[in-house]
Amino acid sequence: SKGLAGLILAFYLVVRFGFVRELDCLGHFASYIFEAAFVSAVLFFYRSRLKVGFAALKKVVPDCVLALPLGFGVFKLAGVLGLGNPFDLTDKETLLFLLLLGPILEEAIFRQALWFPLETLLPKPLVTVALTSVIFAFAHFHAYFYVPAEIHPFIIYQTIYALLIGAWWGYRYSTTRSLAVPLTLHL
């Protein structure tokens, strides 16, 4: 129902962006636990729409071939622009979260747990793509308010490319309806 969809969206946005400090006080992994629980609860309500669909990957092979060099290029361009990388890429826990758990959780959130309620409220696919892309970008920008000033340029850079790739991956999800597609592109 539209009421449930609106409630789900409002709950996520308020908790995720309005109670950041409170989540952080609960521990280093509290926001991940909240998001995993949120995804699980939402997907319970929308379980009839779930589709991983690995067969759809055949349709996006060119996207996958393009994603790897583009991702590497974005990483290298940050260095060229003098933005650096605020993540410790020698830390195994950081790598696990950046390269595996983060992408899985983000795609489950933005291509399903927020997607399904948005398409219930606004049944135009491009509107859902646009809104999930903006929320995805804002989720990356939101750190701006909590990190040291020297990291702000990197956060802005990350927000710009998050908006662009969010739109790309959202569009590909809307055309395939397979979570395997944006997840593969993200990984």
PERA-V390396 format. One record per backbone hydrogen bond with DSSP energy under -0.5 kcal/mol. NH is the residue of the N-H (numbers start at 1). CO is the residue of the C=O. Records with the same first field share a line. If there is no record, write none. Layout:
NH=CO  CO
//
This chain:
5=1
6=2
7=3
8=4
9=5
10=6
11=7
12=8
13=9
14=10
15=11
16=12
17=13
18=14
19=15
23=19
24=20
25=21
26=22  23
27=24
30=27
33=29
34=30
35=31
36=32
37=33
38=34
39=35
40=36
41=37
42=38
43=39
44=40
45=41
46=42
47=44
49=46
50=47
56=53
57=54
58=55
59=56
60=56  57
61=58
64=60
65=61
66=62
67=63
68=64
69=65
70=66
71=67
72=68
73=69
74=70
75=71
76=72
77=73
78=74
79=75
80=76
81=77
82=79
83=78
84=78
89=87
91=88
92=90
95=91
96=92
97=93
98=94
99=95
100=96
101=96
102=97
104=100
105=101
106=102
107=103
108=104
109=105
110=106
111=107
113=108
114=109
115=109
116=112
118=114
119=115
120=116
121=117
122=118
124=122
125=123
127=124
128=124
129=125
130=126
131=127
132=128
133=129
134=130
135=131
136=132
137=133
138=134
139=135
140=136
141=137
142=138
143=140
144=141
145=142
146=143
147=143
151=148
152=149
155=151
156=152
157=153
158=154
159=155
160=156
161=157
162=158
163=159
164=160
165=161
166=162
167=163
168=164
169=165
170=166
171=167
172=168
173=169
174=170
175=171
176=172
177=173
179=51
180=52
181=178
182=178
183=179
184=180
185=181
186=182
187=183
//
